[in-house]
Amino acid sequence: MKDGQMFGITNGVITMLSLMTGLKATKVDKVGIIGAILAMIIADPLSDAYSIYFAEKQNDNKDAYEVSKKAFLSQFMLQFIFLLIILSTPDINKGIQYSYIFGILITIVYGS
């Protein structure tokens, strides 16, 4: 894993957009979506960073801690921004639309 930050960003975008889409499709209200996002902000970056760290250590990568730290921080911050988007929009449908726009833009910017 050369770039933990890129992993964190792409994984964070895909995870959050799929979570919000699935919850909205099953008619979960805004409070439920916010609760699920909060749970993901805690669990997802930690589990991914922990997995990356041990995978990198197994490959004797001396930068394992730095790679996993970058993955954690980028994914945590990105998912926190999605939470802010949902919190700041009174209509959950608009919040999810804005999240999609943000997710696509951030993927294009970091993917290039």
N, CA, C and O atoms as a GROMACS GRO file, in nm:
protein
  448
    1MET      N    1   0.088  -0.118   0.000
    1MET     CA    2   0.000   0.000   0.000
    1MET      C    3   0.091   0.122   0.000
    1MET      O    4   0.150   0.156   0.102
    2LYS      N    5   0.102   0.186  -0.112
    2LYS     CA    6   0.190   0.301  -0.124
    2LYS      C    7   0.131   0.427  -0.063
    2LYS      O    8   0.203   0.507  -0.004
    3ASP      N    9   0.001   0.445  -0.077
    3ASP     CA   10  -0.058   0.571  -0.036
    3ASP      C   11  -0.183   0.547   0.048
    3ASP      O   12  -0.292   0.526  -0.005
    4GLY      N   13  -0.165   0.550   0.179
    4GLY     CA   14  -0.278   0.528   0.269
    4GLY      C   15  -0.383   0.636   0.256
    4GLY      O   16  -0.502   0.609   0.275
    5GLN      N   17  -0.341   0.757   0.224
    5GLN     CA   18  -0.436   0.867   0.212
    5GLN      C   19  -0.533   0.843   0.097
    5GLN      O   20  -0.654   0.865   0.112
    6MET      N   21  -0.484   0.797  -0.016
    6MET     CA   22  -0.571   0.771  -0.131
    6MET      C   23  -0.668   0.658  -0.099
    6MET      O   24  -0.786   0.664  -0.136
    7PHE      N   25  -0.620   0.556  -0.030
    7PHE     CA   26  -0.709   0.448   0.012
    7PHE      C   27  -0.819   0.501   0.102
    7PHE      O   28  -0.936   0.469   0.083
    8GLY      N   29  -0.782   0.583   0.200
    8GLY     CA   30  -0.880   0.638   0.293
    8GLY      C   31  -0.986   0.721   0.224
    8GLY      O   32  -1.104   0.714   0.260
    9ILE      N   33  -0.945   0.799   0.128
    9ILE     CA   34  -1.040   0.886   0.057
    9ILE      C   35  -1.136   0.804  -0.028
    9ILE      O   36  -1.258   0.821  -0.017
   10THR      N   37  -1.084   0.717  -0.112
   10THR     CA   38  -1.173   0.641  -0.200
   10THR      C   39  -1.264   0.548  -0.119
   10THR      O   40  -1.383   0.536  -0.149
   11ASN      N   41  -1.208   0.483  -0.019
   11ASN     CA   42  -1.289   0.393   0.063
   11ASN      C   43  -1.394   0.472   0.142
   11ASN      O   44  -1.508   0.427   0.156
   12GLY      N   45  -1.355   0.588   0.193
   12GLY     CA   46  -1.449   0.670   0.268
   12GLY      C   47  -1.566   0.719   0.184
   12GLY      O   48  -1.680   0.718   0.230
   13VAL      N   49  -1.538   0.760   0.062
   13VAL     CA   50  -1.644   0.807  -0.028
   13VAL      C   51  -1.740   0.694  -0.060
   13VAL      O   52  -1.862   0.709  -0.048
   14ILE      N   53  -1.686   0.582  -0.102
   14ILE     CA   54  -1.770   0.469  -0.141
   14ILE      C   55  -1.854   0.420  -0.023
   14ILE      O   56  -1.973   0.394  -0.038
   15THR      N   57  -1.793   0.407   0.091
   15THR     CA   58  -1.864   0.357   0.209
   15THR      C   59  -1.977   0.450   0.250
   15THR      O   60  -2.089   0.404   0.274
   16MET      N   61  -1.950   0.580   0.257
   16MET     CA   62  -2.052   0.673   0.304
   16MET      C   63  -2.166   0.688   0.204
   16MET      O   64  -2.282   0.692   0.244
   17LEU      N   65  -2.134   0.696   0.077
   17LEU     CA   66  -2.241   0.711  -0.022
   17LEU      C   67  -2.329   0.586  -0.028
   17LEU      O   68  -2.450   0.596  -0.041
   18SER      N   69  -2.268   0.468  -0.018
   18SER     CA   70  -2.349   0.347  -0.020
   18SER      C   71  -2.432   0.335   0.107
   18SER      O   72  -2.547   0.290   0.101
   19LEU      N   73  -2.378   0.374   0.220
   19LEU     CA   74  -2.454   0.372   0.346
   19LEU      C   75  -2.574   0.465   0.339
   19LEU      O   76  -2.686   0.425   0.371
   20MET      N   77  -2.551   0.589   0.297
   20MET     CA   78  -2.661   0.686   0.290
   20MET      C   79  -2.766   0.644   0.188
   20MET      O   80  -2.886   0.660   0.213
   21THR      N   81  -2.724   0.592   0.074
   21THR     CA   82  -2.817   0.549  -0.029
   21THR      C   83  -2.904   0.433   0.022
   21THR      O   84  -3.026   0.434   0.003
   22GLY      N   85  -2.841   0.336   0.084
   22GLY     CA   86  -2.917   0.222   0.136
   22GLY      C   87  -3.015   0.262   0.245
   22GLY      O   88  -3.128   0.214   0.248
   23LEU      N   89  -2.972   0.350   0.334
   23LEU     CA   90  -3.062   0.394   0.440
   23LEU      C   91  -3.178   0.476   0.386
   23LEU      O   92  -3.292   0.461   0.431
   24LYS      N   93  -3.150   0.562   0.290
   24LYS     CA   94  -3.257   0.642   0.231
   24LYS      C   95  -3.353   0.554   0.152
   24LYS      O   96  -3.474   0.578   0.154
   25ALA      N   97  -3.302   0.454   0.084
   25ALA     CA   98  -3.388   0.364   0.006
   25ALA      C   99  -3.481   0.284   0.096
   25ALA      O  100  -3.590   0.245   0.055
   26THR      N  101  -3.438   0.259   0.218
   26THR     CA  102  -3.522   0.184   0.312
   26THR      C  103  -3.602   0.278   0.403
   26THR      O  104  -3.660   0.236   0.503
   27LYS      N  105  -3.604   0.406   0.364
   27LYS     CA  106  -3.687   0.507   0.430
   27LYS      C  107  -3.650   0.534   0.577
   27LYS      O  108  -3.737   0.559   0.660
   28VAL      N  109  -3.521   0.527   0.606
   28VAL     CA  110  -3.473   0.564   0.739
   28VAL      C  111  -3.475   0.716   0.749
   28VAL      O  112  -3.439   0.784   0.653
   29ASP      N  113  -3.516   0.769   0.862
   29ASP     CA  114  -3.524   0.914   0.877
   29ASP      C  115  -3.386   0.976   0.899
   29ASP      O  116  -3.286   0.905   0.911
   30LYS      N  117  -3.382   1.108   0.903
   30LYS     CA  118  -3.256   1.181   0.912
   30LYS      C  119  -3.179   1.144   1.039
   30LYS      O  120  -3.056   1.130   1.034
   31VAL      N  121  -3.248   1.129   1.150
   31VAL     CA  122  -3.180   1.094   1.276
   31VAL      C  123  -3.113   0.957   1.264
   31VAL      O  124  -3.001   0.939   1.311
   32GLY      N  125  -3.180   0.863   1.201
   32GLY     CA  126  -3.122   0.730   1.180
   32GLY      C  127  -3.000   0.734   1.091
   32GLY      O  128  -2.901   0.665   1.116
   33ILE      N  129  -3.007   0.816   0.987
   33ILE     CA  130  -2.892   0.830   0.896
   33ILE      C  131  -2.775   0.893   0.969
   33ILE      O  132  -2.660   0.850   0.953
   34ILE      N  133  -2.801   0.995   1.050
   34ILE     CA  134  -2.695   1.060   1.127
   34ILE      C  135  -2.632   0.961   1.225
   34ILE      O  136  -2.509   0.957   1.239
   35GLY      N  137  -2.714   0.881   1.291
   35GLY     CA  138  -2.661   0.780   1.383
   35GLY      C  139  -2.573   0.679   1.313
   35GLY      O  140  -2.467   0.642   1.364
   36ALA      N  141  -2.614   0.634   1.196
   36ALA     CA  142  -2.535   0.538   1.119
   36ALA      C  143  -2.403   0.600   1.073
   36ALA      O  144  -2.299   0.534   1.074
   37ILE      N  145  -2.408   0.726   1.031
   37ILE     CA  146  -2.285   0.794   0.988
   37ILE      C  147  -2.189   0.807   1.106
   37ILE      O  148  -2.069   0.785   1.090
   38LEU      N  149  -2.240   0.843   1.223
   38LEU     CA  150  -2.154   0.853   1.342
   38LEU      C  151  -2.087   0.719   1.374
   38LEU      O  152  -1.969   0.714   1.407
   39ALA      N  153  -2.164   0.612   1.364
   39ALA     CA  154  -2.107   0.479   1.389
   39ALA      C  155  -1.997   0.447   1.287
   39ALA      O  156  -1.894   0.391   1.322
   40MET      N  157  -2.021   0.483   1.161
   40MET     CA  158  -1.921   0.457   1.058
   40MET      C  159  -1.796   0.542   1.076
   40MET      O  160  -1.685   0.497   1.049
   41ILE      N  161  -1.814   0.666   1.122
   41ILE     CA  162  -1.698   0.754   1.144
   41ILE      C  163  -1.605   0.694   1.249
   41ILE      O  164  -1.484   0.712   1.242
   42ILE      N  165  -1.660   0.623   1.344
   42ILE     CA  166  -1.578   0.562   1.449
   42ILE      C  167  -1.521   0.429   1.402
   42ILE      O  168  -1.400   0.407   1.412
   43ALA      N  169  -1.605   0.342   1.351
   43ALA     CA  170  -1.563   0.204   1.323
   43ALA      C  171  -1.484   0.186   1.194
   43ALA      O  172  -1.382   0.117   1.194
   44ASP      N  173  -1.528   0.247   1.087
   44ASP     CA  174  -1.469   0.220   0.956
   44ASP      C  175  -1.322   0.264   0.945
   44ASP      O  176  -1.238   0.183   0.906
   45PRO      N  177  -1.288   0.389   0.979
   45PRO     CA  178  -1.147   0.427   0.970
   45PRO      C  179  -1.056   0.347   1.063
   45PRO      O  180  -0.943   0.315   1.027
   46LEU      N  181  -1.106   0.315   1.182
   46LEU     CA  182  -1.024   0.237   1.275
   46LEU      C  183  -0.997   0.097   1.222
   46LEU      O  184  -0.882   0.051   1.225
   47SER      N  185  -1.099   0.030   1.175
   47SER     CA  186  -1.078  -0.107   1.127
   47SER      C  187  -0.991  -0.111   1.002
   47SER      O  188  -0.907  -0.199   0.987
   48ASP      N  189  -1.010  -0.016   0.913
   48ASP     CA  190  -0.928  -0.012   0.791
   48ASP      C  191  -0.782   0.018   0.824
   48ASP      O  192  -0.691  -0.047   0.772
   49ALA      N  193  -0.760   0.118   0.910
   49ALA     CA  194  -0.622   0.155   0.945
   49ALA      C  195  -0.553   0.040   1.019
   49ALA      O  196  -0.435   0.013   0.995
   50TYR      N  197  -0.625  -0.027   1.106
   50TYR     CA  198  -0.569  -0.141   1.180
   50TYR      C  199  -0.531  -0.253   1.084
   50TYR      O  200  -0.424  -0.314   1.098
   51SER      N  201  -0.617  -0.282   0.988
   51SER     CA  202  -0.588  -0.386   0.888
   51SER      C  203  -0.469  -0.349   0.802
   51SER      O  204  -0.382  -0.432   0.775
   52ILE      N  205  -0.465  -0.224   0.758
   52ILE     CA  206  -0.352  -0.178   0.676
   52ILE      C  207  -0.222  -0.187   0.754
   52ILE      O  208  -0.120  -0.231   0.701
   53TYR      N  209  -0.225  -0.146   0.879
   53TYR     CA  210  -0.104  -0.150   0.962
   53TYR      C  211  -0.047  -0.292   0.970
   53TYR      O  212   0.072  -0.312   0.946
   54PHE      N  213  -0.132  -0.388   1.003
   54PHE     CA  214  -0.081  -0.524   1.015
   54PHE      C  215  -0.040  -0.585   0.882
   54PHE      O  216   0.055  -0.663   0.876
   55ALA      N  217  -0.110  -0.551   0.776
   55ALA     CA  218  -0.069  -0.599   0.643
   55ALA      C  219   0.068  -0.542   0.605
   55ALA      O  220   0.153  -0.614   0.553
   56GLU      N  221   0.088  -0.415   0.632
   56GLU     CA  222   0.216  -0.352   0.600
   56GLU      C  223   0.328  -0.406   0.689
   56GLU      O  224   0.441  -0.424   0.642
   57LYS      N  225   0.299  -0.432   0.816
   57LYS     CA  226   0.400  -0.490   0.906
   57LYS      C  227   0.441  -0.629   0.859
   57LYS      O  228   0.559  -0.665   0.868
   58GLN      N  229   0.345  -0.707   0.809
   58GLN     CA  230   0.376  -0.841   0.758
   58GLN      C  231   0.468  -0.834   0.638
   58GLN      O  232   0.546  -0.927   0.613
   59ASN      N  233   0.460  -0.726   0.562
   59ASN     CA  234   0.547  -0.706   0.446
   59ASN      C  235   0.675  -0.632   0.482
   59ASN      O  236   0.748  -0.586   0.395
   60ASP      N  237   0.701  -0.620   0.611
   60ASP     CA  238   0.821  -0.552   0.663
   60ASP      C  239   0.834  -0.408   0.615
   60ASP      O  240   0.945  -0.359   0.593
   61ASN      N  241   0.723  -0.342   0.599
   61ASN     CA  242   0.725  -0.201   0.560
   61ASN      C  243   0.753  -0.117   0.684
   61ASN      O  244   0.676  -0.118   0.780
   62LYS      N  245   0.863  -0.043   0.681
   62LYS     CA  246   0.901   0.040   0.795
   62LYS      C  247   0.807   0.159   0.813
   62LYS      O  248   0.803   0.220   0.920
   63ASP      N  249   0.732   0.191   0.709
   63ASP     CA  250   0.638   0.304   0.714
   63ASP      C  251   0.495   0.258   0.745
   63ASP      O  252   0.401   0.332   0.718
   64ALA      N  253   0.478   0.140   0.800
   64ALA     CA  254   0.344   0.085   0.824
   64ALA      C  255   0.260   0.178   0.910
   64ALA      O  256   0.142   0.199   0.882
   65TYR      N  257   0.319   0.234   1.013
   65TYR     CA  258   0.244   0.323   1.101
   65TYR      C  259   0.200   0.449   1.026
   65TYR      O  260   0.085   0.492   1.040
   66GLU      N  261   0.289   0.507   0.949
   66GLU     CA  262   0.255   0.629   0.875
   66GLU      C  263   0.148   0.604   0.770
   66GLU      O  264   0.057   0.685   0.753
   67VAL      N  265   0.158   0.493   0.699
   67VAL     CA  266   0.059   0.460   0.597
   67VAL      C  267  -0.079   0.442   0.661
   67VAL      O  268  -0.179   0.493   0.611
   68SER      N  269  -0.082   0.368   0.772
   68SER     CA  270  -0.212   0.345   0.838
   68SER      C  271  -0.265   0.473   0.900
   68SER      O  272  -0.386   0.494   0.903
   69LYS      N  273  -0.176   0.558   0.951
   69LYS     CA  274  -0.220   0.686   1.008
   69LYS      C  275  -0.282   0.775   0.900
   69LYS      O  276  -0.385   0.838   0.923
   70LYS      N  277  -0.220   0.780   0.784
   70LYS     CA  278  -0.274   0.860   0.673
   70LYS      C  279  -0.410   0.806   0.629
   70LYS      O  280  -0.502   0.883   0.600
   71ALA      N  281  -0.422   0.674   0.623
   71ALA     CA  282  -0.550   0.614   0.585
   71ALA      C  283  -0.657   0.649   0.687
   71ALA      O  284  -0.769   0.685   0.649
   72PHE      N  285  -0.624   0.640   0.815
   72PHE     CA  286  -0.722   0.673   0.919
   72PHE      C  287  -0.764   0.819   0.912
   72PHE      O  288  -0.883   0.849   0.909
   73LEU      N  289  -0.667   0.909   0.909
   73LEU     CA  290  -0.699   1.052   0.912
   73LEU      C  291  -0.777   1.097   0.790
   73LEU      O  292  -0.873   1.173   0.802
   74SER      N  293  -0.738   1.050   0.673
   74SER     CA  294  -0.809   1.093   0.552
   74SER      C  295  -0.951   1.039   0.551
   74SER      O  296  -1.045   1.110   0.514
   75GLN      N  297  -0.968   0.915   0.592
   75GLN     CA  298  -1.102   0.857   0.591
   75GLN      C  299  -1.189   0.922   0.699
   75GLN      O  300  -1.306   0.951   0.675
   76PHE      N  301  -1.134   0.944   0.818
   76PHE     CA  302  -1.209   1.006   0.926
   76PHE      C  303  -1.254   1.146   0.888
   76PHE      O  304  -1.371   1.181   0.905
   77MET      N  305  -1.163   1.227   0.837
   77MET     CA  306  -1.197   1.365   0.801
   77MET      C  307  -1.299   1.369   0.688
   77MET      O  308  -1.392   1.450   0.690
   78LEU      N  309  -1.282   1.284   0.590
   78LEU     CA  310  -1.375   1.280   0.479
   78LEU      C  311  -1.515   1.241   0.526
   78LEU      O  312  -1.613   1.305   0.488
   79GLN      N  313  -1.524   1.139   0.607
   79GLN     CA  314  -1.654   1.096   0.656
   79GLN      C  315  -1.716   1.200   0.749
   79GLN      O  316  -1.838   1.214   0.754
   80PHE      N  317  -1.634   1.273   0.822
   80PHE     CA  318  -1.684   1.382   0.906
   80PHE      C  319  -1.745   1.493   0.820
   80PHE      O  320  -1.845   1.552   0.858
   81ILE      N  321  -1.686   1.520   0.705
   81ILE     CA  322  -1.742   1.620   0.612
   81ILE      C  323  -1.879   1.575   0.562
   81ILE      O  324  -1.971   1.656   0.551
   82PHE      N  325  -1.894   1.445   0.533
   82PHE     CA  326  -2.025   1.395   0.493
   82PHE      C  327  -2.127   1.418   0.605
   82PHE      O  328  -2.241   1.455   0.579
   83LEU      N  329  -2.086   1.396   0.729
   83LEU     CA  330  -2.175   1.422   0.842
   83LEU      C  331  -2.216   1.568   0.847
   83LEU      O  332  -2.333   1.600   0.868
   84LEU      N  333  -2.120   1.657   0.828
   84LEU     CA  334  -2.151   1.800   0.829
   84LEU      C  335  -2.248   1.838   0.717
   84LEU      O  336  -2.336   1.922   0.737
   85ILE      N  337  -2.232   1.777   0.601
   85ILE     CA  338  -2.324   1.804   0.490
   85ILE      C  339  -2.466   1.764   0.530
   85ILE      O  340  -2.561   1.840   0.509
   86ILE      N  341  -2.481   1.646   0.585
   86ILE     CA  342  -2.614   1.598   0.625
   86ILE      C  343  -2.672   1.684   0.737
   86ILE      O  344  -2.790   1.717   0.735
   87LEU      N  345  -2.590   1.721   0.834
   87LEU     CA  346  -2.637   1.805   0.945
   87LEU      C  347  -2.678   1.945   0.900
   87LEU      O  348  -2.771   2.003   0.956
   88SER      N  349  -2.610   1.998   0.799
   88SER     CA  350  -2.634   2.137   0.759
   88SER      C  351  -2.749   2.153   0.660
   88SER      O  352  -2.791   2.265   0.631
   89THR      N  353  -2.800   2.044   0.607
   89THR     CA  354  -2.911   2.054   0.513
   89THR      C  355  -3.041   2.010   0.581
   89THR      O  356  -3.047   1.902   0.639
   90PRO      N  357  -3.143   2.095   0.575
   90PRO     CA  358  -3.269   2.059   0.641
   90PRO      C  359  -3.342   1.943   0.573
   90PRO      O  360  -3.416   1.869   0.638
   91ASP      N  361  -3.322   1.926   0.444
   91ASP     CA  362  -3.388   1.819   0.370
   91ASP      C  363  -3.287   1.707   0.344
   91ASP      O  364  -3.183   1.730   0.283
   92ILE      N  365  -3.318   1.586   0.390
   92ILE     CA  366  -3.226   1.474   0.377
   92ILE      C  367  -3.198   1.440   0.231
   92ILE      O  368  -3.087   1.399   0.198
   93ASN      N  369  -3.296   1.456   0.144
   93ASN     CA  370  -3.273   1.429   0.002
   93ASN      C  371  -3.169   1.523  -0.056
   93ASN      O  372  -3.081   1.480  -0.132
   94LYS      N  373  -3.177   1.651  -0.021
   94LYS     CA  374  -3.076   1.748  -0.067
   94LYS      C  375  -2.940   1.713  -0.008
   94LYS      O  376  -2.838   1.722  -0.076
   95GLY      N  377  -2.939   1.674   0.119
   95GLY     CA  378  -2.813   1.638   0.184
   95GLY      C  379  -2.744   1.523   0.114
   95GLY      O  380  -2.623   1.524   0.096
   96ILE      N  381  -2.822   1.424   0.075
   96ILE     CA  382  -2.764   1.311   0.003
   96ILE      C  383  -2.718   1.352  -0.136
   96ILE      O  384  -2.614   1.305  -0.183
   97GLN      N  385  -2.795   1.438  -0.204
   97GLN     CA  386  -2.752   1.488  -0.335
   97GLN      C  387  -2.621   1.566  -0.322
   97GLN      O  388  -2.530   1.546  -0.402
   98TYR      N  389  -2.611   1.654  -0.224
   98TYR     CA  390  -2.488   1.730  -0.202
   98TYR      C  391  -2.372   1.636  -0.169
   98TYR      O  392  -2.258   1.660  -0.209
   99SER      N  393  -2.402   1.531  -0.094
   99SER     CA  394  -2.298   1.433  -0.060
   99SER      C  395  -2.246   1.363  -0.185
   99SER      O  396  -2.126   1.340  -0.198
  100TYR      N  397  -2.337   1.330  -0.276
  100TYR     CA  398  -2.294   1.268  -0.402
  100TYR      C  399  -2.206   1.363  -0.483
  100TYR      O  400  -2.104   1.322  -0.537
  101ILE      N  401  -2.247   1.487  -0.491
  101ILE     CA  402  -2.166   1.585  -0.566
  101ILE      C  403  -2.028   1.598  -0.503
  101ILE      O  404  -1.927   1.594  -0.572
  102PHE      N  405  -2.025   1.613  -0.371
  102PHE     CA  406  -1.898   1.624  -0.300
  102PHE      C  407  -1.813   1.498  -0.321
  102PHE      O  408  -1.694   1.507  -0.350
  103GLY      N  409  -1.876   1.380  -0.308
  103GLY     CA  410  -1.803   1.255  -0.323
  103GLY      C  411  -1.743   1.238  -0.461
  103GLY      O  412  -1.629   1.194  -0.476
  104ILE      N  413  -1.820   1.273  -0.563
  104ILE     CA  414  -1.769   1.262  -0.700
  104ILE      C  415  -1.654   1.360  -0.722
  104ILE      O  416  -1.552   1.324  -0.781
  105LEU      N  417  -1.672   1.483  -0.676
  105LEU     CA  418  -1.565   1.583  -0.693
  105LEU      C  419  -1.438   1.545  -0.621
  105LEU      O  420  -1.329   1.557  -0.678
  106ILE      N  421  -1.449   1.499  -0.498
  106ILE     CA  422  -1.328   1.464  -0.421
  106ILE      C  423  -1.258   1.343  -0.484
  106ILE      O  424  -1.136   1.333  -0.480
  107THR      N  425  -1.337   1.251  -0.540
  107THR     CA  426  -1.277   1.134  -0.606
  107THR      C  427  -1.204   1.177  -0.734
  107THR      O  428  -1.096   1.126  -0.763
  108ILE      N  429  -1.263   1.268  -0.810
  108ILE     CA  430  -1.198   1.317  -0.931
  108ILE      C  431  -1.069   1.392  -0.897
  108ILE      O  432  -0.966   1.372  -0.961
  109VAL      N  433  -1.075   1.477  -0.797
  109VAL     CA  434  -0.957   1.557  -0.759
  109VAL      C  435  -0.844   1.468  -0.710
  109VAL      O  436  -0.730   1.485  -0.753
  110TYR      N  437  -0.874   1.374  -0.620
  110TYR     CA  438  -0.769   1.289  -0.565
  110TYR      C  439  -0.734   1.173  -0.656
  110TYR      O  440  -0.624   1.118  -0.645
  111GLY      N  441  -0.824   1.135  -0.744
  111GLY     CA  442  -0.797   1.023  -0.834
  111GLY      C  443  -0.712   1.060  -0.954
  111GLY      O  444  -0.659   0.973  -1.022
  112SER      N  445  -0.700   1.189  -0.980
  112SER     CA  446  -0.623   1.232  -1.098
  112SER      C  447  -0.476   1.238  -1.071
  112SER      O  448  -0.398   1.273  -1.160
   0.00000   0.00000   0.00000
